[in-house]
Amino acid sequence: MKTNSKLNDADLMKSRIYVFLLAVSLIVLILHSSVSEASTPYKKKVQVQPFQNPPGWIGTYSPGTLVSDLLKQKLLHQENVTLVQFMDQEPTGTKDKKGDRVNATSAQIILSGKIVEYRPALPINLESTKSEKRISRSAEVRIEVKIFQGQTKRLVAGFVLSENSRDGEFPLGYSQSSLNLGSPDFRKTFMGKALDRVTDGIMPAITDYLNQVPLDGQVIAVEKEEEQLIINVGQRSGVEIRDEFVVYSIDVNFSDPLYKEDIGDRLTKLGVVRVINVQEGFSEAVIMAGGNFVKCNLVRSKKFKPLPKILKNPRNPTFSFLSTQ
């Protein structure tokens, strides 16, 4: 009897060890899956258009170009962004309510804006008053930023940011190197510091917005014989095999038939596709459901793959949001 009891105790101990090891394995598998997904967020395509110079600007350099170039530099380091170059002439495929084609872009969102206020530091004049000397050692800038949907060009968000600087050494433009974003001289200027800070403030808003929307792309080819589509998002965008996308057609500026007013963009679901092959800039997807797909249809990911932690601006600016109506 004692022998059987010892055997039962040994079997019970083995069972407990087995259950414990199984639980540990499941936990490790879940954690590994979570880390794997979190480490490869979807990267949305972003296009930065040149920002407008401040009203009445007659300087020898373009402040709007400096802002857009600074934004491009900083977006390159954002984990959920891939930059798309600006082009004057781009592919078309989306139609508005009149049947006219609307210019489209491969970018999911387009950033544009204008400098509303721009007061760079003035060179110090030995004969200036104390008030003028105080003004000459500071710089202020106010920028309006707008986010547009790439395919429809509809405004989806907007905000205004302001910044000032009193800790520079020189006025912007005092030398050619001070206008070079890669030169240390740029960030030694009053306005250079202000532009650096205000564009830093824009980054969290862009990252937060992109974390709240699925990945969008477009159909670039329909292979009817293989029942496959080719879409213009791939490894560069974080797409993986077995990812699924919903395919839509878009009617831009959909009109209210009663009051003849624009009530938004109409998305009509055409079907679902699943990725079977991923390349650098595109993917091949097999048709799971639906049909009547054509080039330039919108494809939208069924799942979200945001950053593990949404980036926040440590300076915690207050954003003044614009109406999107």
Residue, then its C-alpha position, 0 to 999 in steps of 0.5 A: m500500500k505504501t508503494n502504491s501511495k508513493l507511485n500516486d504521489a510521484d504521478l501527481m507530482k509529474s502531472r503538476i510539473y507537466v501542467f506548470l510547464l505547459a502554462v509557462s509555454l503558453i505564457v511565453l508563446i503569448l508574450h512572444s506573439s504580442v512582442s512580435e506584433a508590437s515590434t512591427p507596426y503598420k507604417k502608413k504612407v505620408q506625403v508632406q507638401p510645401f508649406q505656405n510662406p507667411p503673408g507678405w514674406i519677402g525674405t531671401y529664403s523660404p520659411g515654408t520650405l524650412v518647415s516642410d523639410l524639417l517635418k520630413q526629417k523628423l517623420l523619417h524617424q517615426e516608427n509608424v510612418t513611411l514617406v512618399q515623395f511629392m509629385d505634381q502629376e499623380p495617378t488618378g482613379t477616384k471619381d467624384k459624384k459628377g464622374d470626373r476623376v480626382n487626383a489620387t496619391s499612394a500616400q494615406i495622408i497628406l500633410s500641408g499647411k501655412i505659416v500664419e505668423y513669422r517674426p524672426a530675430l532682427p540683427i542687433n543695431l547699436e543705435s536701437t532702443k532698449s525695446e528694439k534690442r529686446i525684440s531683436r533677441s527673440a523669435e516667434v512662429r505660428i503654424e497651421v497644419k492640416i491632414f488630408q486623406g490621400q485618395t479623396k483629398r478630404l480634410v480629416a484633422g487640423f491644428v495650430l501650434s505656436e513657439n517662441s525662442r529667446d535662447g538663440e545666438f544669431p538671427l536666422g539667415y545671418s550666414q548661408s550655413s544657418l539656413n542649412l538644416g544639417s548644420p549646427d548653425f541652424r539650431k544656434t539661431f533664434m528662429g531655428k530653435a523655434l522651428d525645431r521645437v514647433t515641428d517637434g510638437i507636430m510629431p505626436a499629433i501625427t503619430d497619435y492620429l496614425n495609430q487610430v486609423p487602419l492601414d490603407g492602400q490601393v489596388i494596382a493590378v487585378e489578375k482575374e485568372e489567378e483570382q488575385l490582386i496586387i496592392n501597393v503596401g508591402q514589407r515597407s508598410g509592415v504587411e505580413i502574409r495572412d493579413e486581410f484587407v477589405v476592398y472598397s470603391i469610393d464615391v467622392n463628395f457623395s451628395d444628399p439627394l434631398y438638399k444637394e449638399d456634400i455629405g461625405d465620401r461613400l465607401t462601398k464594400l466590394g470584398v475581402v482579400r488575404v495576403i499570400n506574398v509580400q514584397e518590399g513595396f507591394s503584396e499579392a493577395v488572393i480573393m476571399a470574397g466579393g468581386n468587381f475589383v478594379k485598379c485604384n480601389l481602396v484596400r483597408s486592413k481588417k486589424f490594427k497594428p499600432l505602436p506599443k506606446i503612442l508617442k507623447n510630446p514631453r513638453n505637452p503642448t496644447f493643440s488648437f484643433l480646426s473644424t473639419q467641416 
